[in-house]
Amino acid sequence: MLESSLIIKLVLFPCLMFGFVFLLIPLYDVFCDITGLNGKFDLSNTQQSQTNISTITPHQVTLQFTAASDQKIWQFQPEIAALKITTGQQYQTFFTLNNPNDNIMEFTSIPSISPGLAAEYLIKTECFCFQRQRLQPGEQIEMPLVFQLRNELPKEYAKLTLAYRIYAKSIN
């Protein structure tokens, strides 16, 4: 009796774990949609704004830049901390990454915009994100970011934060 109960638990537990992992991504997406956190860039299906196109005018927005790394040893920072921009105009900035190690570093950068609902208004024409890249020992690179915010960005989004996170590993 005790053995059959143990077997049931041992079979049920991995099934529940699999179900949790399977549902984690959709649940996270729902959480992000509700809270507006961790904006994702979806260029495939942007919604039409209900704003009348004839009343859309360029306006000022403060865009803050942040950079983080999964490990403290990588030196990753934006060229500037914030930029006051006008919607509809193209801008360029740089992010600097330094490999202070004695090993080759392979990295990928993932962007996020906050508030998340503003992500559909950001157009990146040149970005270092989502590309696996290598950095030699002691090498420092400047990575360009060319972007603009669409004029349809609601005026209540006066301050946005564009964050990049580097996920890196050393290659021996």
C-alpha positions in Angstrom: 0.0 0.0 0.0 2.8 2.4 1.0 4.8 1.5 -2.2 1.8 2.2 -4.5 1.3 5.6 -2.9 4.9 6.4 -3.3 4.8 5.3 -7.0 1.8 7.5 -7.6 3.5 10.5 -6.0 6.7 9.9 -8.0 4.8 9.7 -11.3 2.4 12.6 -10.5 5.2 15.0 -9.3 7.1 15.1 -12.7 3.8 15.4 -14.5 2.8 18.5 -12.4 6.3 20.0 -12.9 5.9 19.5 -16.7 2.5 21.2 -16.6 3.9 24.1 -14.6 6.8 24.6 -17.0 4.4 24.3 -20.0 2.1 27.0 -18.6 4.8 29.3 -17.3 5.4 31.3 -20.5 1.7 32.0 -21.2 1.1 33.0 -17.6 4.2 35.3 -17.7 2.8 36.9 -20.9 -0.5 37.5 -19.2 1.2 38.9 -16.2 3.3 41.3 -18.4 0.2 42.4 -20.3 -1.7 43.2 -17.1 1.1 45.0 -15.4 2.9 46.6 -18.4 6.2 45.2 -17.2 9.0 43.8 -19.4 7.8 45.1 -22.8 8.4 42.9 -25.7 9.1 44.0 -29.2 6.5 42.5 -31.5 6.8 44.0 -35.0 4.6 41.4 -36.6 1.2 42.5 -35.4 0.9 46.0 -34.1 -2.5 47.3 -33.2 -4.0 50.3 -34.9 -4.3 53.3 -32.6 -7.7 54.6 -32.1 -6.3 58.1 -32.3 -7.3 60.2 -35.3 -4.2 60.3 -37.6 -4.8 64.0 -38.4 -4.4 65.0 -34.7 -1.1 63.1 -34.2 1.7 65.5 -33.7 5.3 64.9 -32.6 6.0 65.4 -28.9 8.9 65.2 -26.4 9.7 62.0 -24.5 12.5 61.3 -22.1 14.1 58.0 -22.9 16.3 56.5 -20.2 18.9 53.8 -21.0 20.0 51.1 -18.6 22.4 48.2 -19.1 22.8 45.1 -16.9 24.7 41.8 -17.1 24.0 38.4 -15.7 27.5 38.5 -14.2 29.2 41.4 -12.5 32.5 40.9 -14.3 31.3 42.2 -17.7 31.4 45.9 -18.0 28.3 47.0 -19.9 26.9 50.5 -20.0 25.0 53.0 -22.2 26.8 55.9 -23.7 24.3 58.3 -22.1 21.8 57.6 -19.2 18.9 59.6 -20.7 18.0 61.4 -23.9 15.2 63.9 -24.5 13.8 63.0 -27.9 11.0 64.0 -30.3 8.7 61.3 -31.6 9.0 60.6 -35.3 12.7 61.5 -35.5 15.5 59.0 -35.7 18.3 58.9 -33.1 21.5 57.0 -32.5 23.3 56.1 -29.3 25.8 53.5 -28.3 26.3 50.9 -25.6 29.8 49.9 -24.6 30.8 46.4 -23.6 34.2 45.5 -22.2 35.6 42.0 -21.6 38.1 42.2 -18.7 38.6 38.5 -18.6 41.4 36.4 -20.1 38.8 34.2 -22.0 36.8 34.8 -25.1 33.3 35.9 -24.2 30.2 35.0 -26.1 27.1 37.1 -25.4 23.6 37.9 -26.4 21.7 41.0 -25.4 17.9 41.2 -24.7 16.0 44.4 -24.8 13.0 45.4 -22.7 11.0 48.7 -22.6 9.0 50.0 -19.7 6.2 50.6 -19.6 5.6 47.5 -21.7 2.6 49.0 -23.6 5.0 51.5 -25.2 7.0 48.7 -27.0 4.8 48.7 -30.1 5.8 52.4 -30.7 9.5 51.8 -30.7 11.1 51.2 -34.1 14.7 49.9 -33.9 16.4 50.2 -37.3 19.8 49.0 -36.1 20.3 47.0 -32.9 22.8 44.7 -31.4 20.1 42.7 -29.7 19.3 39.0 -30.1 22.6 38.5 -32.0 25.1 36.1 -30.6 28.5 37.8 -30.6 32.0 37.2 -29.5 34.4 39.5 -27.6 38.1 38.7 -27.3 39.9 39.0 -24.0 40.5 42.6 -23.1 38.4 43.8 -26.1 36.0 46.7 -25.8 33.3 47.4 -28.4 30.7 50.1 -29.0 27.4 48.7 -30.2 25.1 51.1 -32.1 21.4 51.5 -31.5 19.4 53.5 -34.1 15.8 54.0 -33.2 12.8 56.2 -33.3 9.5 56.5 -31.5 6.4 56.6 -33.6 4.3 59.8 -33.3 1.3 57.7 -32.3 2.9 57.1 -28.9 0.3 58.3 -26.3 1.4 61.6 -24.6 1.0 60.1 -21.2 4.2 58.1 -21.9 6.4 61.1 -21.1 9.2 58.9 -19.7 10.3 55.5 -21.0 13.1 53.2 -20.0 14.9 51.0 -22.6 16.9 48.3 -20.8 19.4 45.9 -22.2 20.6 42.8 -20.4 23.7 40.9 -21.5 23.8 37.2 -21.1 27.3 36.0 -21.5 29.6 33.1 -21.0 33.3 32.5 -21.2 34.7 30.3 -23.9 37.9 28.6 -23.1 
